């Protein structure tokens, strides 16, 4: 195997996220983190954008991460959790 053929963990992750069910489970798992790192959600969404999206989606994720919006999403998830609810991502029916 040459150096150009070596795949990273991220390559394998992005390949698996091309399955919408996998992508939904990945985002949901990140949203359920008890003590999430602020950069985790934008990283996760970036992986999903690479797997399923286009350049516009990747730009949106960059803006999302730079603006600190992930903190608001985690606060929403925590608030819902305190009410006995949870924020999840599912695949849209075709």
Secondary structure by P-SEA (a helix, b strand, c coil): ccccccccaaaaaaaaaccaaaaaaaaaaaaaccccccaaaaaaaaaaaaacccaaaaaaaaaaaaacaaaaaaaaaaaaaaaccccccccccc
